Amino acid sequence: MLDIMDYQERSLNGPVMKADEFDMALAMKIRELTAKYEIECDLEQLIVDDKTADAVFHAAVELLVEVGVYQMDTQRVIQFTKDEIYELAAFYSKEPSTAFFGKGDDEMVIKYRTSDDKNPPVLYGGPPAVADQEWFSAYVQSFVQEKSVKGLGINPGLAVLDGMDPKAGTLAELQVVMWEQARIREVLERVGRPGMNLGLLATASSVGSIFEAIRPGLRESHNTQIGIHLMPELKLGWEALIKAHFCRDRGINPWQSSMSMIGGLCRNSADVAVTMVANGLVQMSYGRGPTCSFFPNHLDGSWGTPQSIWAFSAAARASERNIKVVVGSCVCGSPWRTPVALMQAAAVAVINTNSSLAYAWITGHTGLEARLIGQFMNAAAGMDRAKANELGLKILARVADEKKKLESMDEVPFPEVYDIKTVKPKPEYEASLMKILDELAAMGYPI
């Protein structure tokens, strides 16, 4: 079976190709394959059926065999055989994955999950995006203090620390990373959850800063993951392989995350679903991690749309039936920290939960939102698929109507919805979210 060192040899000896030539070959082949396998996005059926899921998987295998992966640093194509890809899928399918994170009372277990599983996805949702130095700790604490949050899938990063820009590959990056980890550690101790898993490093993007943060008492094998991502679309460099090798040596579960963009080289949701499965398979081949996130979005950065939800369902169900890795994704909406975003997250939750989602690593943008989204996933688990699909469509229609009424799509800053001294949600914000629960219940969501 493929080993990580096979990537070394193929990166140096594969066919030479310019990046734009690879892009064109991929774009044309994905169009050919979605037509060949009759894969079409049905926006009235967001939870993808078995036949479509299997077609997506086999098209992904053929895409890898016909096009391969582009090695950006050597400008060569890493090639695969069909037997190698099917052997990898069989390896994962033989014993469906389970992942262990955290330790002691804060241990978290994430298992392979089917689309009709009555056990809900694990709430692995941390505080995403950029935070200000003033409220960084409060933002993290809003999630840590929620007992239903079993681990932090991610943590926020600082844009500026004491006037210092954490530019990647500089000493400033390292300084900011270490400041962030110290503040996170303080929050865990204060809340009484020292063994909690912390997920991805945020500001650390260079190999040097990532490796520096892995040390006793800070980031260790039980409480961290390191991203070994393939870039959209099917592009790889030495850094991802080096990080994967480091994870293997240190006993760290790598963060395998497959992303693709609707409207770019992949025209539509069908193209994206196939490409995401191909992307995930490659990461599994050199990373050997037990988990894989699928995250489709649009070129403008938006997600949680009918098109991206369908693409996730297609990729997740293809994995559920043919690979059996532990599947994750984001369950959230926009604009951040608003009632309409929570309603959008409810639609994502009901569709994704019934499409084999096993963990959600971004679940809103406050601890309160994470708690409520966890309730959405709990309520959706084991729901009849036809009912879940109908409910998801109904909520998305309401979301579209409500967004037309918004004067701005700008995010609401964290200090406007939480008291950063007491780390409690402000009454008006909490009341607005609770109103959404009433509206969802009236639509038939069994909250």
C-alpha positions as CSV (number, residue, x, y, z in Angstrom):
1,M,0.0,0.0,0.0
2,L,1.1,3.6,-0.6
3,D,3.5,5.0,2.0
4,I,4.4,8.6,2.7
5,M,7.9,8.0,1.2
6,D,6.3,7.0,-2.1
7,Y,5.4,10.7,-2.3
8,Q,9.1,11.6,-2.1
9,E,10.0,9.5,-5.1
10,R,7.0,10.5,-7.2
11,S,7.4,14.2,-6.3
12,L,10.9,14.0,-7.8
13,N,10.3,11.7,-10.8
14,G,6.7,12.3,-11.9
15,P,5.9,14.0,-15.2
16,V,6.9,17.6,-15.4
17,M,3.9,19.9,-16.0
18,K,3.1,23.6,-15.6
19,A,0.5,24.5,-13.0
20,D,-2.0,26.0,-15.4
21,E,-1.7,22.9,-17.6
22,F,-2.6,20.7,-14.6
23,D,-5.5,23.0,-13.7
24,M,-6.9,22.7,-17.2
25,A,-6.5,18.9,-17.3
26,L,-8.3,18.6,-13.9
27,A,-11.1,21.0,-14.9
28,M,-11.8,19.1,-18.2
29,K,-11.5,15.6,-16.6
30,I,-13.9,16.4,-13.7
31,R,-16.5,17.6,-16.2
32,E,-16.1,14.4,-18.2
33,L,-16.4,12.2,-15.1
34,T,-19.5,13.8,-13.6
35,A,-21.2,13.3,-17.0
36,K,-19.9,9.7,-17.3
37,Y,-21.2,8.8,-13.8
38,E,-24.4,10.9,-14.2
39,I,-23.7,12.9,-11.0
40,E,-26.0,15.9,-10.8
41,C,-26.8,18.2,-7.9
42,D,-30.5,18.0,-6.9
43,L,-31.2,21.0,-4.7
44,E,-34.5,19.4,-3.7
45,Q,-32.7,16.4,-2.3
46,L,-29.9,17.7,-0.2
47,I,-29.2,14.3,1.6
48,V,-27.6,12.4,-1.2
49,D,-28.8,8.9,-2.1
50,D,-26.7,5.7,-2.1
51,K,-26.4,5.5,-5.9
52,T,-25.1,9.1,-6.2
53,A,-22.7,8.6,-3.2
54,D,-21.1,5.5,-4.8
55,A,-20.8,7.3,-8.2
56,V,-19.0,10.2,-6.5
57,F,-16.5,7.8,-4.9
58,H,-15.7,5.9,-8.1
59,A,-15.4,9.1,-10.1
60,A,-13.0,10.4,-7.4
61,V,-10.8,7.3,-7.8
62,E,-10.8,7.7,-11.6
63,L,-9.9,11.4,-11.2
64,L,-6.8,10.6,-9.2
65,V,-5.8,7.9,-11.7
66,E,-6.3,10.0,-14.7
67,V,-5.0,13.4,-13.4
68,G,-3.0,12.7,-10.2
69,V,-1.9,15.4,-7.8
70,Y,0.3,18.4,-8.6
71,Q,3.5,18.8,-6.6
72,M,3.9,22.6,-6.5
73,D,7.5,22.6,-5.3
74,T,8.8,20.3,-8.0
75,Q,6.3,21.1,-10.7
76,R,5.7,17.4,-11.3
77,V,2.6,15.2,-11.2
78,I,2.3,12.6,-8.5
79,Q,0.6,9.6,-10.2
80,F,-1.5,6.7,-8.8
81,T,-2.9,3.4,-10.0
82,K,-6.5,2.4,-9.5
83,D,-5.4,-0.6,-7.4
84,E,-3.5,1.7,-5.0
85,I,-6.5,3.9,-4.4
86,Y,-8.9,1.0,-3.9
87,E,-6.5,-0.7,-1.6
88,L,-6.4,2.5,0.6
89,A,-10.1,2.6,0.7
90,A,-10.3,-1.1,1.7
91,F,-7.7,-0.5,4.4
92,Y,-9.9,2.2,6.0
93,S,-13.1,0.2,5.4
94,K,-11.8,-2.9,7.0
95,E,-11.9,-1.4,10.5
96,P,-14.0,1.9,10.6
97,S,-12.0,4.6,12.3
98,T,-12.1,5.8,15.9
99,A,-10.1,8.8,17.2
100,F,-9.1,9.6,20.8
101,F,-8.3,13.1,22.0
102,G,-7.7,14.8,25.4
103,K,-7.1,13.0,28.6
104,G,-8.5,12.3,32.0
105,D,-12.0,13.7,32.5
106,D,-11.7,15.6,29.3
107,E,-11.0,12.7,27.0
108,M,-13.0,12.8,23.8
109,V,-13.8,9.9,21.5
110,I,-15.0,10.4,17.9
111,K,-16.2,7.3,16.0
112,Y,-17.1,6.6,12.4
113,R,-20.8,7.3,12.1
114,T,-23.4,6.3,9.5
115,S,-26.1,8.6,8.1
116,D,-28.8,6.8,10.1
117,D,-26.9,6.5,13.3
118,K,-29.0,7.6,16.4
119,N,-25.8,8.7,18.2
120,P,-25.3,12.4,17.4
121,P,-22.1,13.9,16.1
122,V,-19.5,15.1,18.6
123,L,-19.5,18.8,19.4
124,Y,-15.9,19.6,18.7
125,G,-16.4,23.3,18.0
126,G,-13.9,25.9,19.0
127,P,-13.7,29.7,18.5
128,P,-12.7,30.4,14.9
129,A,-11.2,33.3,13.0
130,V,-9.4,36.4,14.2
131,A,-9.7,37.8,17.8
132,D,-8.5,41.0,19.4
133,Q,-5.8,40.8,22.1
134,E,-8.3,42.4,24.6
135,W,-10.9,39.6,24.3
136,F,-9.0,36.6,23.1
137,S,-9.2,34.8,26.4
138,A,-12.9,35.5,27.0
139,Y,-13.7,34.3,23.5
140,V,-11.9,31.0,24.1
141,Q,-13.5,30.7,27.6
142,S,-17.0,31.1,26.1
143,F,-16.5,27.7,24.5
144,V,-14.4,25.9,27.1
145,Q,-17.0,26.6,29.9
146,E,-19.7,24.9,27.9
147,K,-19.7,21.3,29.1
148,S,-21.4,20.0,26.0
149,V,-18.3,21.2,24.0
150,K,-16.1,18.1,24.2
151,G,-13.0,19.7,22.5
152,L,-11.9,22.8,20.7
153,G,-11.6,22.1,17.0
154,I,-9.8,25.3,16.4
155,N,-8.7,28.4,18.3
156,P,-8.7,32.1,17.2
157,G,-5.6,33.8,16.0
158,L,-4.4,37.4,16.6
159,A,-4.0,39.9,13.8
160,V,-1.8,42.0,16.0
161,L,0.0,41.5,19.4
162,D,1.2,44.7,21.0
163,G,1.6,46.3,17.6
164,M,3.4,43.2,16.2
165,D,2.3,41.6,12.9
166,P,2.7,37.8,13.1
167,K,3.9,37.4,9.5
168,A,4.5,33.8,8.6
169,G,8.1,32.6,8.8
170,T,9.2,35.5,11.1
171,L,10.1,35.7,14.8
172,A,6.9,37.7,15.3
173,E,4.8,34.7,14.2
174,L,6.5,32.5,16.8
175,Q,6.0,35.1,19.5
176,V,2.3,35.5,18.8
177,V,1.8,31.7,18.7
178,M,3.4,31.2,22.1
179,W,1.4,34.1,23.6
180,E,-1.8,32.5,22.3
181,Q,-1.0,29.0,23.7
182,A,-0.2,30.5,27.1
183,R,-3.6,32.3,27.2
184,I,-5.4,29.2,26.2
185,R,-3.6,27.2,28.9
186,E,-4.7,29.8,31.5
187,V,-8.3,29.5,30.3
188,L,-8.3,25.7,30.6
189,E,-6.9,25.8,34.1
190,R,-9.3,28.5,35.2
191,V,-12.3,26.6,33.9
192,G,-11.1,23.3,35.3
193,R,-10.6,21.5,32.0
194,P,-6.8,21.0,31.7
195,G,-7.0,17.9,29.6
196,M,-9.2,19.3,26.9
197,N,-8.3,18.8,23.3
198,L,-7.3,22.0,21.5
199,G,-7.5,21.0,17.8
200,L,-5.7,23.1,15.2
201,L,-3.1,25.8,15.9
202,A,-4.4,29.1,14.4
203,T,-1.7,31.7,13.8
204,A,1.0,29.1,13.4
205,S,1.3,28.5,9.6
206,S,5.0,27.9,9.1
207,V,6.6,24.6,9.9
208,G,9.0,26.2,12.4
209,S,6.2,27.8,14.5
210,I,4.1,24.7,14.5
211,F,6.9,22.4,15.6
212,E,8.0,24.9,18.3
213,A,4.6,24.9,19.9
214,I,4.7,21.1,20.3
215,R,6.2,20.7,23.7
216,P,5.3,19.2,27.1
217,G,2.7,21.3,29.0
218,L,1.7,23.2,25.9
219,R,0.8,21.3,22.8
220,E,1.2,17.5,23.0
221,S,0.0,14.4,21.1
222,H,-3.2,14.1,23.2
223,N,-4.4,17.7,22.8
224,T,-3.4,18.9,19.3
225,Q,-3.7,18.3,15.6
226,I,-1.6,19.6,12.8
227,G,-3.1,20.3,9.4
228,I,-1.6,18.4,6.5
229,H,-4.0,19.7,3.9
230,L,-3.9,19.3,0.2
231,M,-4.7,22.6,-1.3
232,P,-7.6,23.1,-3.6
233,E,-7.6,21.8,-6.2
234,L,-5.4,18.7,-5.8
235,K,-2.2,20.5,-5.1
236,L,0.6,19.5,-2.7
237,G,3.9,20.8,-1.4
238,W,6.7,19.5,0.7
239,E,5.4,21.3,3.9
240,A,2.3,19.2,4.1
241,L,4.3,16.0,3.7
242,I,6.9,17.1,6.3
243,K,4.1,17.9,8.8
244,A,2.5,14.5,8.1
245,H,5.8,12.8,8.8
246,F,6.2,14.8,12.0
247,C,2.7,13.7,13.2
248,R,3.6,10.1,12.6
249,D,6.8,10.4,14.5
250,R,5.2,12.2,17.5
251,G,2.0,10.1,17.6
252,I,-0.2,13.1,16.7
253,N,-3.5,12.6,14.8
254,P,-3.1,14.7,11.7
255,W,-5.8,17.1,10.7
256,Q,-6.9,15.8,7.4
257,S,-9.2,18.4,5.8
258,S,-10.5,18.3,2.2
259,M,-11.6,21.6,0.7
260,S,-12.9,22.6,-2.7
261,M,-14.5,25.7,-4.1
262,I,-17.7,26.0,-6.1
263,G,-17.3,28.2,-9.1
264,G,-13.6,27.8,-9.8
265,L,-11.9,24.9,-11.5
266,C,-14.9,23.0,-10.1
267,R,-17.9,24.5,-11.8
268,N,-20.6,23.2,-9.5
269,S,-21.5,21.0,-6.5
270,A,-21.1,17.8,-8.4
271,D,-17.5,18.7,-9.4
272,V,-16.7,19.8,-5.9
273,A,-18.0,16.6,-4.3
274,V,-15.9,14.4,-6.5
275,T,-12.8,16.5,-6.1
276,M,-13.2,16.6,-2.3
277,V,-13.3,12.8,-2.1
278,A,-10.2,12.6,-4.3
279,N,-8.5,15.2,-2.1
280,G,-9.4,13.4,1.1
281,L,-8.1,10.0,-0.2
282,V,-4.7,11.5,-1.0
283,Q,-4.4,13.0,2.5
284,M,-5.4,9.6,4.0
285,S,-2.7,7.9,1.9
286,Y,0.2,9.9,3.3
287,G,-1.4,11.0,6.6
288,R,-3.1,7.8,7.8
289,G,-5.2,9.8,10.2
290,P,-8.6,8.5,11.5
291,T,-10.5,11.7,10.7
292,C,-11.2,13.8,7.6
293,S,-13.2,17.0,7.3
294,F,-15.0,17.9,4.1
295,F,-15.5,21.6,3.7
296,P,-17.0,23.0,0.4
297,N,-17.5,26.7,-0.1
298,H,-18.0,29.3,-2.8
299,L,-15.3,31.5,-4.3
300,D,-16.6,34.4,-2.3
301,G,-16.0,32.4,0.9
302,S,-19.7,31.7,1.7
303,W,-20.9,28.3,2.8
304,G,-24.0,26.7,4.3
305,T,-25.9,27.2,1.0
306,P,-28.0,24.5,-0.6
307,Q,-25.2,24.0,-3.1
308,S,-22.4,23.6,-0.6
309,I,-24.6,21.5,1.7
310,W,-25.4,19.1,-1.2
311,A,-21.6,18.8,-2.0
312,F,-20.9,17.9,1.6
313,S,-23.6,15.3,1.8
314,A,-22.3,13.7,-1.5
315,A,-18.7,13.6,-0.3
316,A,-19.6,12.4,3.2
317,R,-22.0,9.7,2.1
318,A,-19.4,8.6,-0.5
319,S,-16.9,8.2,2.4
320,E,-19.5,6.6,4.6
321,R,-20.2,3.8,2.1
322,N,-16.7,3.3,0.6
323,I,-14.0,4.5,3.0
324,K,-15.5,4.7,6.5
325,V,-13.2,7.4,7.9
326,V,-14.5,9.6,10.7
327,V,-16.1,12.6,8.8
328,G,-16.2,16.1,10.1
329,S,-17.2,19.6,8.9
330,C,-18.4,23.0,10.0
331,V,-21.9,23.6,11.2
332,C,-22.5,27.4,11.2
333,G,-24.0,30.3,9.4
334,S,-23.5,33.9,8.6
335,P,-23.3,36.8,9.4
336,W,-21.5,35.8,12.5
337,R,-23.2,36.0,15.9
338,T,-26.6,36.8,14.6
339,P,-30.0,35.0,14.9
340,V,-30.2,34.3,11.2
341,A,-26.8,32.6,11.3
342,L,-28.1,30.3,14.1
343,M,-31.1,29.4,11.9
344,Q,-28.8,28.7,9.0
345,A,-26.7,26.5,11.2
346,A,-29.8,24.5,12.2
347,A,-30.4,23.7,8.5
348,V,-26.8,22.6,8.1
349,A,-27.0,20.5,11.3
350,V,-30.1,18.5,10.2
351,I,-28.7,17.7,6.7
352,N,-25.1,17.0,7.8
353,T,-26.1,14.9,10.8
354,N,-28.1,12.7,8.4
355,S,-25.3,12.5,5.9
356,S,-22.8,10.7,8.3
357,L,-21.3,13.7,10.1
358,A,-19.3,12.4,13.1
359,Y,-17.9,15.7,14.5
360,A,-18.4,19.4,13.9
361,W,-15.3,21.5,14.4
362,I,-16.7,25.0,13.9
363,T,-20.1,25.4,15.5
364,G,-21.0,29.1,15.6
365,H,-19.0,31.9,16.9
366,T,-19.7,31.9,20.6
367,G,-19.9,29.3,23.2
368,L,-23.7,29.8,23.5
369,E,-24.1,29.2,19.8
370,A,-22.0,26.0,20.0
371,R,-24.2,24.7,22.8
372,L,-27.4,25.3,20.8
373,I,-25.9,23.8,17.6
374,G,-25.0,20.8,19.7
375,Q,-28.7,20.5,20.6
376,F,-29.6,20.7,16.9
377,M,-27.3,17.8,16.1
378,N,-28.6,15.8,19.0
379,A,-32.2,16.3,17.9
380,A,-31.4,15.5,14.3
381,A,-29.6,12.2,14.9
382,G,-31.5,9.2,13.7
383,M,-34.2,11.3,12.0
384,D,-35.9,9.8,8.9
385,R,-33.9,11.1,6.0
386,A,-36.9,12.3,4.0
387,K,-38.1,14.2,7.0
388,A,-34.6,15.7,7.7
389,N,-34.4,16.7,4.0
390,E,-37.8,18.4,4.1
391,L,-37.0,20.2,7.4
392,G,-33.6,21.4,6.1
393,L,-35.2,22.8,2.9
394,K,-37.9,24.6,4.9
395,I,-35.3,26.2,7.2
396,L,-33.1,27.3,4.3
397,A,-36.1,28.9,2.6
398,R,-36.7,30.9,5.8
399,V,-33.0,31.8,6.0
400,A,-33.1,33.2,2.4
401,D,-36.1,35.3,3.3
402,E,-34.6,36.7,6.5
403,K,-31.2,37.5,4.8
404,K,-33.1,39.7,2.3
405,K,-34.2,41.9,5.2
406,L,-30.7,42.4,6.6
407,E,-29.2,45.9,6.2
408,S,-25.7,44.5,6.5
409,M,-24.0,41.1,6.2
410,D,-21.1,42.3,8.5
411,E,-20.2,40.1,11.4
412,V,-21.1,41.3,14.9
413,P,-18.0,41.7,17.1
414,F,-17.7,39.3,20.1
415,P,-17.8,42.1,22.8
416,E,-21.2,43.2,21.5
417,V,-22.8,39.9,22.4
418,Y,-20.7,38.7,25.4
419,D,-19.6,40.5,28.5
420,I,-15.9,40.0,28.3
421,K,-15.4,40.4,32.0
422,T,-18.0,37.9,33.2
423,V,-17.8,35.8,30.0
424,K,-21.6,35.6,29.9
425,P,-23.8,36.2,26.9
426,K,-25.6,39.6,27.0
427,P,-29.3,39.3,27.7
428,E,-30.6,40.7,24.5
429,Y,-28.3,38.4,22.4
430,E,-29.3,35.3,24.4
431,A,-33.0,36.2,24.0
432,S,-32.6,36.7,20.3
433,L,-31.1,33.2,19.9
434,M,-33.8,31.6,22.1
435,K,-36.4,33.1,19.9
436,I,-34.9,31.2,17.0
437,L,-35.3,27.9,18.9
438,D,-39.0,28.7,19.2
439,E,-39.3,29.4,15.5
440,L,-37.5,26.2,14.6
441,A,-39.7,24.2,17.0
442,A,-42.7,25.6,15.2
443,M,-41.3,24.5,11.9
444,G,-41.0,20.9,13.2
445,Y,-37.5,20.7,14.5
446,P,-37.7,18.4,17.5
447,I,-35.7,20.6,19.9
